[in-house]
Amino acid sequence: MVGYDPKADGRNNSKFQVAAAGSMSGLVTRALISPLDIIKIRFQLQIERLSRSDPSAKYHGILQATRQILQEEGPTAFWKGHIPAQILSVGYGAVQFLSFEVLTELVHRANMYNSHEFSVHFVCGGLAACTATLTVHPVDVLRTRFAAQGEPRVYKTLRDAVVTMFRTEGPLVFYKGLSPTLIAIFPYAGLQFSCYSSLKRSYEWLMPAEGKKNENLKNLLCGSGAGVISKTVTYPLDLFKKRLQVGGFEHARAAFGQVRSYRGLLDCAKQVLQEEGVLGCFKGLSPSLLKAAISTGFMFFWYELFCNIFLCMKKADRQH
């Protein structure tokens, strides 16, 4: 069960176990979806249309981008920035699931609403994600810089990136793109958590016998569906965030095509709409939806699995 369950009595996981399950879920999921994340970021940062008809476009499809990155940068390119990405995922997973558990418990204890209502999961999921984002956003900026740079690399190591960025752009560089991130993450995570619980209830209603027998499959499918819904609704803000995060980093993007400078979220949105049209706001949507389906599906799958493992361990300890 994701979130506080008042019916579980003493069978709820401790707060430490919730955070640990969230961390391990993030770690495993990140390792699996890193290549898709690299392709998605490259698509989002490309000014030119993602089309074969545009001769100046470096990338125009998932398979073509995969082949080109392999040829030019080798297989390790798909795990560029993997260390900051793993720090991001582990920290984000722990804070997000722990915050969600605490918030849903507070709602239940305040007797304000049913803690399993769609609206409660939406608000608590959004607030939990905002808390996690504020905690790990500097690492997200580092991950984006590593994923965005081509060859030769501007940043050789994580330490080199931190020192160089701090010296040349100041401490606020680590919070670039924070506004669109918070604006996007609240509805995105809110929809993830609320759609996940709603899809699980629908699954159990449609297939009551199967829902109990194949618990892991149910969690995976419902998580994937929740990921696709939430990502589709909030995708343009994710693209604006990536464009803002590489501001001041244009020299490292010269090999990828045109580059742009933006003065903020509204200016970024205006320029993208004027130069690239409405469809420009959805560049990289295909790998992003694939990534969202896999990552959200596995996020909830692994989280529920690790929580069940902790409960089994607790049960075994009591019996001894």
C-alpha positions in Angstrom: 0.0 0.0 0.0 1.4 3.4 -1.0 0.6 6.0 1.7 -0.8 5.6 5.2 -3.2 2.7 5.6 -5.4 3.1 8.8 -6.7 -0.5 8.3 -3.3 -2.0 8.6 -3.0 -1.3 12.3 0.4 -2.6 13.4 1.2 -3.9 10.0 2.4 -0.5 8.6 6.0 -0.1 7.8 8.1 2.3 10.0 9.1 5.7 8.6 12.7 4.5 8.1 11.5 1.4 6.1 9.3 3.7 3.9 12.3 5.9 3.2 14.5 2.9 2.5 11.9 1.3 0.2 11.6 4.7 -1.7 15.4 4.9 -2.0 15.9 1.4 -3.3 13.0 1.8 -5.7 14.6 4.9 -7.1 18.0 3.3 -7.4 16.8 0.2 -9.3 14.5 2.2 -11.6 17.1 4.8 -12.5 19.6 2.2 -13.6 17.0 0.7 -15.9 15.7 3.9 -17.6 19.0 6.0 -17.9 19.4 5.4 -21.7 15.8 6.7 -22.4 16.4 9.7 -20.1 19.6 10.7 -22.1 17.7 10.5 -25.4 14.7 12.4 -24.0 17.0 15.2 -22.7 18.8 15.4 -26.1 15.4 15.7 -27.9 14.2 18.4 -25.5 17.2 20.6 -25.9 17.2 20.4 -29.7 15.9 23.6 -31.3 15.5 22.1 -34.8 12.5 19.9 -35.6 12.7 16.2 -34.8 12.2 15.3 -38.4 14.2 13.8 -41.3 12.9 16.7 -43.5 15.1 19.1 -41.5 18.7 18.6 -42.7 20.1 20.6 -39.8 18.4 18.4 -37.2 20.9 16.2 -35.4 18.3 13.8 -34.0 14.9 12.9 -35.6 13.9 9.6 -34.0 14.6 7.2 -31.1 16.3 4.5 -33.1 18.3 7.1 -35.1 19.4 8.9 -32.0 20.4 5.7 -30.3 22.6 4.7 -33.3 24.1 8.2 -33.6 25.0 8.5 -29.8 26.5 5.0 -29.9 28.6 5.8 -33.0 29.8 9.2 -31.8 30.1 8.7 -28.0 30.0 5.0 -27.3 27.7 3.0 -25.1 28.8 4.8 -21.9 27.1 7.9 -23.2 23.7 6.5 -22.2 24.9 6.6 -18.6 26.4 10.1 -18.7 25.8 11.8 -15.4 24.7 8.5 -13.9 26.3 9.2 -10.5 24.4 12.5 -9.9 21.3 10.8 -11.4 21.5 8.0 -8.8 22.1 10.4 -6.0 19.0 12.3 -7.3 16.9 9.1 -7.5 17.9 7.7 -4.1 17.3 11.0 -2.3 14.2 11.9 -4.2 12.6 8.5 -3.7 13.3 8.5 0.0 11.9 12.1 0.6 8.9 11.7 -1.7 7.6 8.4 -0.3 8.3 9.4 3.3 6.6 12.8 2.8 3.6 11.1 1.2 3.3 8.6 4.0 3.5 11.4 6.6 1.0 13.7 4.8 -1.6 11.0 4.2 -1.3 10.0 7.9 -1.8 13.6 9.0 -4.9 13.9 6.8 -6.3 10.7 8.4 -5.6 11.8 12.0 -7.1 15.2 11.3 -10.3 13.4 10.2 -10.7 15.8 7.4 -11.1 13.5 4.5 -10.7 9.8 3.6 -7.0 9.4 3.2 -7.5 7.2 0.1 -9.6 9.8 -1.9 -8.3 10.8 -5.3 -8.1 14.5 -4.3 -6.2 13.6 -1.1 -3.6 11.5 -3.0 -3.3 14.3 -5.6 -2.6 17.0 -3.1 -0.4 14.9 -0.8 1.5 13.5 -3.8 2.1 16.9 -5.2 3.3 18.3 -1.9 5.6 15.3 -1.3 7.2 15.7 -4.7 7.7 19.5 -4.2 9.5 18.7 -0.9 11.7 16.1 -2.6 12.4 18.5 -5.5 13.6 21.3 -3.2 15.9 18.8 -1.5 17.6 17.4 -4.6 17.2 20.0 -7.3 20.9 20.9 -7.4 21.7 17.3 -8.3 19.1 17.4 -11.1 20.9 20.4 -12.6 24.2 18.6 -12.5 22.6 15.5 -14.1 21.1 17.6 -16.9 24.5 19.3 -17.6 26.3 15.9 -17.8 23.6 14.4 -20.0 23.6 17.5 -22.3 27.3 17.8 -23.0 28.8 16.3 -26.0 32.5 15.5 -26.8 35.0 16.8 -25.7 33.4 17.0 -22.3 33.3 20.3 -20.5 33.0 18.6 -17.1 35.3 15.7 -16.4 34.1 14.7 -13.0 31.2 15.5 -10.6 33.6 17.6 -8.4 34.9 19.5 -11.5 31.3 20.3 -12.5 30.3 21.6 -9.0 33.5 23.8 -8.7 33.3 25.1 -12.3 29.6 25.9 -12.2 29.9 27.6 -8.8 32.9 29.8 -9.9 31.6 30.8 -13.3 27.8 31.1 -12.7 27.4 31.5 -8.9 25.5 29.5 -6.3 22.0 30.1 -7.9 23.1 28.1 -10.9 22.1 25.0 -8.9 18.5 26.1 -8.8 18.1 27.0 -12.4 14.8 25.8 -13.8 13.3 25.5 -10.3 10.1 27.5 -11.0 8.9 25.3 -13.9 10.0 22.2 -12.0 7.8 23.0 -9.0 4.9 24.1 -11.2 5.2 20.9 -13.3 6.0 18.5 -10.5 3.0 19.2 -8.3 0.4 18.1 -10.9 2.7 15.4 -12.3 3.4 13.7 -9.0 -0.2 14.4 -7.8 -1.5 12.6 -10.9 1.0 9.8 -10.4 -0.2 8.9 -6.9 -3.9 9.6 -7.4 -4.1 7.8 -10.8 -2.1 4.9 -9.4 -4.6 4.3 -6.5 -7.6 4.8 -8.8 -6.2 2.5 -11.5 -5.6 -0.2 -8.8 -9.2 0.1 -7.6 -10.4 -0.2 -11.2 -8.2 -3.2 -11.9 -9.5 -4.9 -8.7 -13.1 -4.1 -9.7 -12.7 -5.4 -13.3 -10.6 -8.5 -12.4 -11.2 -9.2 -8.6 -9.6 -12.7 -8.7 -6.6 -11.6 -10.9 -6.0 -8.5 -8.7 -5.3 -10.7 -5.7 -3.3 -13.4 -7.5 -1.0 -11.1 -9.5 -0.3 -8.3 -7.1 3.1 -7.4 -8.6 1.7 -7.4 -12.2 -1.2 -5.1 -11.0 1.3 -2.7 -9.4 3.4 -2.6 -12.5 0.6 -2.0 -15.0 -1.2 0.6 -12.9 2.0 2.4 -12.2 2.8 2.5 -16.0 -0.7 3.8 -16.7 -0.3 6.5 -14.1 3.0 7.5 -15.5 1.7 8.0 -19.0 -1.3 10.0 -17.9 0.7 12.3 -15.6 3.6 12.9 -18.1 1.3 13.7 -21.0 -0.5 16.4 -19.0 2.6 18.1 -17.7 5.2 17.5 -20.5 5.6 21.1 -21.8 6.8 22.3 -18.4 9.4 19.5 -18.3 10.8 20.7 -21.6 11.0 24.4 -20.4 12.8 23.2 -17.3 15.5 21.4 -19.3 16.0 24.4 -21.6 16.4 26.7 -18.6 18.8 24.3 -16.8 21.4 24.5 -19.6 21.3 28.3 -19.7 24.9 29.6 -19.6 26.1 26.2 -21.0 25.6 27.1 -24.7 29.2 26.6 -25.7 29.0 22.9 -24.9 25.9 22.5 -27.0 27.3 23.9 -30.2 27.8 20.5 -31.8 24.2 19.6 -31.4 22.8 22.5 -33.5 21.2 25.9 -32.6 21.2 27.2 -29.1 19.1 29.8 -27.4 19.2 32.0 -24.2 16.1 32.5 -22.1 15.4 35.1 -19.5 13.0 33.0 -17.5 10.1 30.6 -17.7 7.7 32.9 -19.6 10.4 34.0 -22.0 11.3 30.4 -22.6 7.7 29.4 -23.3 7.2 32.4 -25.6 10.3 31.7 -27.7 9.6 28.0 -28.0 6.0 28.7 -29.1 7.1 31.4 -31.6 10.0 29.5 -33.1 8.9 25.8 -32.8 5.2 26.0 -32.5 2.9 24.1 -30.2 4.4 20.8 -31.3 7.8 22.2 -30.2 6.5 22.0 -26.6 6.2 18.3 -27.0 9.6 17.5 -28.5 10.9 14.2 -27.1 7.4 13.1 -26.0 7.8 9.6 -27.4 10.9 8.6 -25.3 9.5 10.5 -22.4 6.2 8.6 -22.4 8.1 5.3 -22.7 10.4 6.4 -19.9 7.4 7.5 -17.8 5.6 4.2 -18.3 8.7 2.2 -17.4 10.0 4.4 -14.6 6.6 5.0 -12.8 5.6 1.4 -13.3 8.9 0.1 -11.8 8.9 2.9 -9.1 5.6 1.7 -7.6 6.4 -2.0 -8.3 9.7 -1.9 -6.5 8.4 0.3 -3.7 5.5 -2.0 -2.9 7.8 -5.1 -3.2 10.4 -3.7 -0.8 7.7 -2.6 1.6 6.3 -6.2 1.6 9.8 -7.6 2.1 10.2 -5.3 5.2 6.8 -6.4 6.5 7.7 -10.1 6.1 11.0 -9.5 7.9 9.1 -7.8 10.7 6.6 -10.7 10.9 9.5 -13.2 11.1 11.2 -11.2 13.9 8.0 -11.3 15.9 7.6 -15.0 15.5 11.1 -15.5 16.8 
